[in-house]
Amino acid sequence: MDVLSVLAIGFLATFFFNVLPCILALLSSKAAGLHKVAWFVLAFFLSWLGYLVYYFVVIKDPSYRGGRPRYDSMGRIIR
C-alpha cells in the first residue's frame, strides 16, 4: 500500500467518525432551534458518543418534540 492510499483511508475514517455525526445532527428534522445546536456541539466534542445519545434520546423517543409546541384542532397547545 502506498502512502497516498493510507492517507486517503485515514481521511475517510476521520470524516466518517468525526464530521458525519455533526452534519447529521444539523440536518435532522427531529430537533429544532437551540436543541439542534446543543446536539451539534455534543456531537462535535464527543463524536459518536454524542450521536448515539442523540439517536436514542431524540430519534427513538416518539414523545420528544424538539422544543416546538404541538397544537390541537382548536389551536390550543398540547402538553
N, CA and C of each residue as an Amber inpcrd file, in Angstrom:
protein
   237
   0.8440000  -1.1790000   0.0000000   0.0000000   0.0000000   0.0000000
   0.8900000   1.2440000   0.0000000   0.6270000   2.1560000  -0.8990000
   1.4430000   3.3640000  -0.9350000   0.9190000   4.4050000   0.0540000
   1.6810000   5.4610000   0.2260000   1.3750000   6.4920000   1.2160000
   0.0620000   7.1990000   0.8970000  -0.2020000   7.4380000  -0.3660000
  -1.4260000   8.1330000  -0.7560000  -2.6760000   7.3270000  -0.3990000
  -2.6200000   6.0320000  -0.5600000  -3.7620000   5.1840000  -0.1900000
  -4.0090000   5.2120000   1.3100000  -2.9420000   5.1650000   2.0880000
  -3.0760000   5.2170000   3.5440000  -3.6620000   6.5560000   3.9740000
  -3.2080000   7.6460000   3.3660000  -3.7470000   8.9700000   3.6860000
  -5.2200000   9.0770000   3.3040000  -5.5890000   8.5190000   2.1700000
  -6.9910000   8.5690000   1.7370000  -7.8830000   7.7890000   2.6930000
  -7.4380000   6.6170000   3.1040000  -8.2180000   5.8240000   4.0610000
  -8.3090000   6.5460000   5.3970000  -7.2190000   7.1510000   5.8270000
  -7.2280000   7.9180000   7.0790000  -8.1710000   9.1070000   7.0110000
  -8.1870000   9.8010000   5.8790000  -9.0930000  10.9370000   5.7200000
 -10.5480000  10.4890000   5.7620000 -10.8640000   9.4130000   5.0630000
 -12.2390000   8.9130000   5.0590000 -12.6710000   8.4480000   6.4460000
 -11.7780000   7.7920000   7.1680000 -12.1020000   7.3460000   8.5270000
 -12.3300000   8.5420000   9.4450000 -11.4910000   9.5620000   9.3260000
 -11.6580000  10.7730000  10.1340000 -12.9750000  11.4510000   9.8080000
 -13.2950000  11.5660000   8.5360000 -14.5560000  12.1800000   8.1430000
 -15.7370000  11.3940000   8.6970000 -15.6940000  10.0810000   8.5420000
 -16.8160000   9.2390000   8.9580000 -17.0350000   9.2870000  10.4650000
 -15.9720000   9.2440000  11.2440000 -16.1200000   9.1550000  12.6920000
 -16.1950000  10.5020000  13.4010000 -15.7570000  11.5890000  12.7610000
 -15.7490000  12.8810000  13.4450000 -16.6770000  13.9210000  12.8390000
 -16.7520000  13.9930000  11.5470000 -17.5180000  15.0540000  10.8940000
 -18.9580000  14.6280000  10.6150000 -19.1670000  13.4060000  10.2280000
 -20.5000000  12.9370000   9.8580000 -21.5320000  13.0840000  10.9790000
 -21.2200000  12.7560000  12.2400000 -22.2280000  12.9520000  13.2930000
 -22.6680000  14.4090000  13.4330000 -21.7420000  15.3430000  13.2680000
 -22.0940000  16.7650000  13.3550000 -23.0420000  17.1580000  12.2280000
 -22.7460000  16.7100000  11.0350000 -23.5940000  17.0260000   9.8870000
 -24.9790000  16.4090000  10.0610000 -25.0340000  15.1710000  10.5140000
 -26.3240000  14.5110000  10.7100000 -27.1530000  15.2020000  11.7870000
 -26.5110000  15.6840000  12.8460000 -27.2380000  16.3980000  13.8970000
 -27.8020000  17.7150000  13.3710000 -27.0510000  18.4140000  12.5200000
 -27.5320000  19.6890000  11.9720000 -28.6390000  19.5030000  10.9380000
 -28.6070000  18.4260000  10.1970000 -29.5830000  18.2230000   9.1280000
 -30.8510000  17.5050000   9.5750000 -30.8760000  17.0230000  10.7950000
 -32.0280000  16.2630000  11.2670000 -33.2470000  17.1620000  11.4410000
 -34.4010000  16.6470000  11.0720000 -35.6480000  17.3900000  11.2600000
 -36.3120000  17.0310000  12.5850000 -35.6950000  16.1680000  13.3640000
 -36.2660000  15.7290000  14.6390000 -36.0450000  16.7360000  15.7600000
 -35.0890000  17.6480000  15.6160000 -34.8080000  18.6580000  16.6380000
 -34.8140000  20.0290000  15.9670000 -35.0280000  21.0760000  16.7790000
 -35.0900000  22.4270000  16.2150000 -34.4470000  23.4230000  17.1690000
 -34.0160000  24.5560000  16.6130000 -33.5200000  25.6680000  17.4120000
 -32.3030000  25.3290000  18.2510000 -32.3720000  25.7270000  19.5250000
 -31.2460000  25.5060000  20.4290000 -30.9980000  24.0250000  20.6880000
 -32.0340000  23.2160000  20.5700000 -31.8480000  21.7760000  20.7390000
 -30.9110000  21.2410000  19.6540000 -31.0910000  21.7210000  18.4360000
 -30.2460000  21.2740000  17.3310000 -28.8010000  21.7200000  17.5430000
 -28.6250000  22.9620000  18.0180000 -27.2780000  23.4750000  18.2800000
 -26.6170000  22.6840000  19.4030000 -27.3770000  22.3820000  20.4430000
 -26.8220000  21.6110000  21.5630000 -26.3840000  20.2260000  21.1040000
 -27.1880000  19.5810000  20.2750000 -26.8090000  18.2530000  19.7800000
 -25.6060000  18.3440000  18.8530000 -25.5000000  19.4190000  18.0840000
 -24.3300000  19.6030000  17.2310000 -23.0670000  19.7360000  18.0710000
 -23.1270000  20.5660000  19.1140000 -21.9540000  20.7660000  19.9800000
 -21.5730000  19.4570000  20.6690000 -22.5680000  18.7340000  21.1570000
 -22.3010000  17.4470000  21.7960000 -21.6570000  16.4780000  20.8070000
 -22.1800000  16.4140000  19.6050000 -21.6170000  15.5200000  18.5930000
 -20.2250000  15.9800000  18.1680000 -19.9890000  17.2900000  18.1450000
 -18.6860000  17.8170000  17.7450000 -17.6130000  17.4370000  18.7530000
 -17.9150000  17.5970000  20.0300000 -16.9040000  17.3400000  21.0510000
 -16.8070000  15.8690000  21.4510000 -17.8890000  15.1360000  21.3420000
 -17.8640000  13.7410000  21.7810000 -18.0980000  12.7610000  20.6360000
 -18.1640000  13.2560000  19.4230000 -18.2950000  12.4730000  18.2000000
 -19.3710000  11.4010000  18.3000000 -19.0270000  10.1590000  18.1360000
 -20.0380000   9.1100000  18.0540000 -20.7550000   8.8750000  19.3600000
 -20.1190000   9.1310000  20.4710000 -20.8160000   9.0170000  21.7490000
 -21.9630000  10.0220000  21.7880000 -21.6970000  11.2450000  21.3440000
 -22.7430000  12.2570000  21.2880000 -23.8470000  11.8950000  20.3160000
 -23.4770000  11.3310000  19.1690000 -24.5030000  10.9670000  18.2020000
 -25.3510000   9.8000000  18.7030000 -24.7440000   8.8480000  19.4060000
 -25.5250000   7.7380000  19.9500000 -26.5380000   8.2330000  20.9800000
 -26.1220000   9.1730000  21.8250000 -27.0620000   9.7520000  22.7910000
 -28.1780000  10.4660000  22.0450000 -27.8230000  11.2600000  21.0300000
 -28.8040000  11.9740000  20.2150000 -29.7900000  10.9880000  19.5730000
 -29.2710000   9.9050000  19.0390000 -30.1210000   8.9250000  18.3660000
 -31.1420000   8.3190000  19.3210000 -30.6920000   7.8980000  20.4900000
 -31.6000000   7.2190000  21.4080000 -32.5320000   8.1780000  22.1420000
 -32.1310000   9.4370000  22.3280000 -32.9950000  10.3930000  23.0270000
 -33.9820000  11.0460000  22.0680000 -33.5110000  11.4980000  20.9120000
 -34.3550000  12.2820000  20.0080000 -35.0370000  11.4200000  18.9530000
 -34.2920000  10.6170000  18.2600000 -34.8600000   9.8850000  17.1340000
 -35.7170000   8.7120000  17.5990000 -35.2700000   7.9580000  18.5820000
 -36.0080000   6.7830000  19.0280000 -37.1560000   7.1160000  19.9720000
 -37.1460000   8.2820000  20.6240000 -38.1810000   8.6510000  21.5880000
 -39.3080000   9.3860000  20.8650000 -40.4650000   8.7650000  20.6780000
 -41.5480000   9.4180000  19.9320000 -42.1730000  10.5960000  20.6720000
 -41.9610000  10.7140000  21.9760000 -42.5600000  11.8130000  22.7300000
 -41.7170000  13.0850000  22.6670000 -40.4800000  13.0090000  22.1530000
 -39.6150000  14.1850000  22.0730000 -40.1080000  15.0900000  20.9550000
 -40.3350000  16.3830000  21.2760000 -40.9030000  17.3040000  20.2900000
 -39.9040000  18.3340000  19.7970000 -38.6790000  18.3240000  20.3050000
 -37.6640000  19.2470000  19.8060000 -37.9120000  20.6950000  20.1450000
 -38.6170000  20.9790000  21.2170000 -38.8240000  22.3500000  21.6410000
 -39.9610000  23.0660000  20.9340000 -40.6020000  22.4440000  19.9750000
 -41.7110000  23.0750000  19.2610000 -43.0330000  22.6340000  19.8730000
 -43.9200000  23.5830000  20.1640000 -45.2180000  23.1800000  20.7250000
 -46.0910000  22.5250000  19.6580000 -46.9250000  21.6010000  20.0960000
 -47.9070000  20.9690000  19.2150000 -49.2650000  21.5720000  19.5110000
 -50.1050000  21.6580000  18.4890000 -51.4200000  22.2650000  18.6300000
 -52.4970000  21.2640000  18.2390000 -53.6410000  21.3460000  18.9280000
 -54.7700000  20.5060000  18.5450000 -55.5920000  21.2250000  17.4810000
 -56.7370000  20.6640000  17.1050000 -57.5500000  21.2400000  16.0340000
 -58.1570000  22.5930000  16.4050000 -58.2320000  22.9000000  17.7080000
 -58.7770000  24.1870000  18.1600000 -57.6910000  25.2450000  18.3430000
 -56.4310000  24.8960000  18.0820000 -55.3410000  25.8530000  18.2010000
 -54.7290000  25.9240000  19.5880000 -55.1110000  25.0120000  20.4800000
 -54.5480000  25.0040000  21.8310000 -53.2780000  24.1600000  21.8530000
 -52.3460000  24.5430000  22.7240000 -51.0930000  23.8080000  22.8570000
 -51.3560000  22.4790000  23.5510000 -50.8180000  21.4120000  22.9620000
 -50.9240000  20.0790000  23.5550000 -49.7170000  19.8790000  24.4590000
 -49.9550000  19.4960000  25.7120000 -48.8450000  19.2840000  26.6500000
 -48.5970000  17.8360000  26.8770000
